[in-house]
Amino acid sequence: MAYDWGMHWDSFRTETRVQQALDLALGYINFSSGTSDRSVLRSLDDLYRVIEGQKQAGDTVAVVHTWLRARLHELHTAGGPFANIDQADAVLSVWWDDLIPKWEEFHHDLLFHQTRDDIWRPFFVGRAWETILALGPPFDDPVQLVSKGISLLNDYVGYRPVAILEDRACEPYEHERIRPIPLYIADVGVAVGRYEKLISIALDILSQTNPSILSQAYFGIDLLEELALDP
């Protein structure tokens, strides 16, 4: 039997760590214009850690959405800064109802072998929110907004096993472009997940590597802003 995270929201809603993470995330999507906020990315990572730390964990991103909705309703009922939740409500709807399924449809040929939880890791969720917020408000035309959002997110072309001739322009077609999944962000840390231990060890080794070796490799650990996975 599947674990009903919506039904068991009451088991987690009083945990300070969960409440703080949800409040930070909801405050961001309700009041921000899309500027990246490291504390929000860290909060998303905290939520994933709590959820994936449970034996019944599964469909993490769906649980995050369920908890955000539940907590938003509580904050709205309490009034105060969240008396008006129009923006947060719209951003959550665009993200969950439109962007996620359209992203999966758009990249079906590239990502058919990946699960939703493989793609929608905490820092990637944050990047998606930043994009949605940067394009709105208003958020009343989700079809147009998601189309622009996917185009903005798709800022990377990975390995292409096609010969590129010097005298021939060979632009990648739009479905080759994708957004790598951030696994490490400077001043935030390494995201929870299957690669966390590997990346943490690698970064620790690099931080202790002789600077002259790093210089020969043209690599400055202090200049590393993001480490991401091409899915």
N, C-alpha and C positions, 0 to 999 in steps of 0.2 A: 504494500500500500504506500502511495506517495505521501510524503510529509507535507502537510498543509501549512505553509509558512504564513499565509494570511490569517488562518485560524489561530496560530500560535504567536501572533504578534504581541499579545499580552505578556508572553514569557520573556520578551526582550525589550519592550518599550520603556521599562523603568531602569534599564542599564544606562548609567551615565555616559559611557563611551559611545553607545549606540545613539542615544539622544543627541549628544553633542555633534556627532558626525552628520546625522540627518539634518539637524538645525542649520549647520554650516552650509551644507549642500543646498538646502531649500532656500536659505537666505540668498545664496549666490544666484540661483536661477530665477528668483523672484525680483531681485533688485539690480543685478549686474547687467552690463551692456556687452559682456563677452570677453573682457580682459582676463587673461589666464591668472588663476589664483592658486598658488601652491598649497595653501591650507585646505582648499576644497579638494584638490587631488589627493592630498594626504587623508582627508576624511573619507573619500570614496574607498581608498585602500583599506582603511580601518573597517569599513562596513563589510568589504569582501573577506577580510581576515576573520571577523566574527562569524559570518555565515559559513565560510568554507572550513572553519574550525569545528563545526558540528558534524557528528557522525551521519546525520540525515541530510547533509548538504547536497544540493543539486539545483540546477537551473538558477545559478547565483544571480545573474542579471535580472531575472524575473522576480526574485525575492527582493532585490534592491528596489525595483520599481514598486512592488507591493508595499514595502516599508515606507518609501517616500510618500506614496499616496496616503497611507494611513496617518503618518506624522503630519502631513500638510493639513489634513482634515482637523486634527487635534489643534494645531496652531491657529487655524482659521477660526475655530470655535472659541478659542481663548481670546481672540481679538488682538488688540495691540498692533505691532508692526505688520502682522499677517491678516489684518482685517480685510485687505484686498490681496487676493492671491491669483488674480487673473493671469499675470505673466508666468508664474510657476506652473499653474494648471495648464497653460498653453504649451509651454516648453516641454513638460512631461508628456503631453499628448503627441506633440510633433515628433519627439524623440522615440517614444515607444510604439505609437500606432502607425507612424509614417516612415521615419528615417530608418529604423532597424529593418523592417521588412523590405523596404525599397533598396537599401544597401545590399541586403542578401540577394535580392533579385538581380540587381545591377551586376554584382560580382559572382553570380552563380557559377560561371565557367572557371573562375579562379579559385573560389572558396567552397566548392561543393563538398570537399573532404573535411571541412572544418565545422565544428559545432558552434552554436551561438555563444556559448560560454568561452570557447577558444578565442573568439574575436573580441567580444565585448568585455575586455578586462577593465579594471578601474580607471587607469589613465586614459584609455581610449574613450570611455564614457565621458570623462571630463573634456576631452578634445571635441567630442561631438556636441556637448552642451555649449562650449565656447563658440562653435561655428553657428549653431542655431541662434544664439543670443546676438552674435555679430550681424546676422541678417535681419533680425527683427528688433523691435516690433514694427508693424503689426505682425501677428502670427495667424492671420485669418485665411491665408492661402497656402496650406501645407504642401500642396503639390508643387507649386512654384518654389517654395522655400526649400523643400527637400532636394529638388533638382539642382538648385544653386549650391546647397549644402554639400551634396555628393561631389560636385565639381570642385568645390573649395577643399574638401578633405582629400581628394585624390591628387596629392602633390608629389607622387613618387613613382618612378618606373624602375623595376628591379631587373634582374638578369634576363636578357633577351637572347635566346639561342638562334639568332638570325644574323647572317652576315650583313654588315653595313658597308656599302660601297662608298668610297670617297667622293665620287662624282654624282651621287644620287641622294637626294633628301629622303629620309625614311622616318617620318614622324610616327610615334606610337599611336595606335588608335585609342579612343577614350577608355575602353574597358581594360587596357593594360595598366592604366594609372590607378594607383591605390594609396591608401594611407597606412603606413606601417604601424604596428601596435606598440605603443611606448611601454617599455619594461623598466626603464630607469630614467628619472628626471632629476637634474641637479637641484639640491636643496629640498627635495621631496624624499628621494631614496629609491630603493628597488621595490617594485610592485610584488605583492603576494602572488604565488602561482608556481607552476612547475619549473620555471627558470630562475626562481629567486635565489636558491642556494648557489647555483652555478655562477650567476652574475655577481653575487656578493663576493664569492671567493676570487673571481677574476679581477674585480675592482680592487680588492684588498691586495692582491699580488701586484697589480699595476701601480698602486699607491706606494708600494715599497720597492719598486724597481729603480735601479740606478738611473738618474735623470739623463745621463749621457746616452744610455741605450734608448730611452724614450725619444730623445732628440734625434737620434739616427733614424728612428722610425717615423719621425715627424708627427709624434703623438704627444699631446699635453693633457694629462689626466685632469688638470685644473680647468681645461677648456671644454671638457665633455659636458654638453648640455642635456643630451638625450640619447639613450640607447634603445633601439626599437627592433622589432621582429617583422620581417617581410613574410606575411602569411601565405 
